[in-house]
């Protein structure tokens, strides 16, 4: 079985696969699904994907990004291709292995289970990892503990929300920009450095601008070319 799913900017969608696994795609994301008798393969081509894996010990589910593989039996995790093409992984339940495809797979048949190299890293629930795009072997992957409230922030997009907890406005609008075609332009350095906290609806640019004006002393001008100019009143 082969299927493809994708979302446009500002969309997120949830799909149940034929094995019972649940996938949720974030904004501007694309994944190709390829299930055989021995493998469950999800090829993430762009964006961000959350997976709730249906347990099947005879067919591990693998998310493939380039030459990197995140592999699980029955677990729940999130994979994002960042703007600089690194891979950000968060595991919320169970255990996954992170590695690259073993060379022996080149001679495998479609019904041969996908094997990873022996240098694969195990990452468990409540842990995450940043996998560098230029790490061809994935041997330098280190698991880091993530507090439950931070996981909730990272995965708030599944409910259509964005949560900021003191990030700079420059960082915040970079994240907001993933969900809208609007371009933000800063007119001064003070506006970039404004610290933003709160819950916002993903893609709700008007709500964000109102909050910036009322609570963060930032003014804006919306231009005809879908550009928003931001400046600080301080």
BELMOBEL-V827137 format. One record per backbone hydrogen bond with DSSP energy under -1.0 kcal/mol. NH is the residue of the N-H (numbers start at 1). CO is the residue of the C=O. Records with the same first field share a line. If there is no record, write none. Layout:
NH: CO / CO
//
This chain:
3: 33
5: 31
7: 29
11: 8
13: 25
15: 23
17: 21
20: 17
22: 52
23: 15
24: 50
25: 13
26: 48
28: 8
30: 46
31: 5
32: 43
33: 3
34: 41
35: 1
36: 39
40: 60
41: 34
42: 62
43: 32
44: 64
45: 30
46: 30
49: 79
50: 24
51: 77
52: 22
53: 75
59: 56
61: 72
62: 40
63: 70
64: 42
65: 68
68: 65
69: 99
70: 63
71: 97
72: 61
76: 93
77: 51
78: 90
79: 49
80: 88
81: 47
82: 86
85: 82
87: 131
88: 80
89: 129
90: 78
91: 127
92: 76
93: 76
96: 123
97: 71
98: 121
99: 69
102: 115
105: 102
106: 103
107: 104
108: 105
112: 109
117: 100
120: 117
121: 98
123: 96
125: 94
126: 91
127: 124
128: 144
129: 89
131: 87
135: 132
136: 134
144: 128
146: 126
151: 147
152: 148
153: 149
154: 150
155: 151
156: 153
158: 155
159: 156
160: 157
161: 156
162: 200
164: 198
166: 196
169: 194
170: 192
172: 168
173: 169
174: 170
175: 171
176: 172
177: 173
178: 175
179: 176
183: 226
185: 228
187: 230
192: 188
193: 189
196: 167
198: 164
200: 162
202: 160
204: 201
205: 203
208: 204
209: 205
210: 206
211: 207
212: 208
213: 209
214: 210
215: 211
218: 212
219: 231
221: 229
223: 227
226: 223
228: 183
229: 221
230: 185
231: 219
233: 217
//
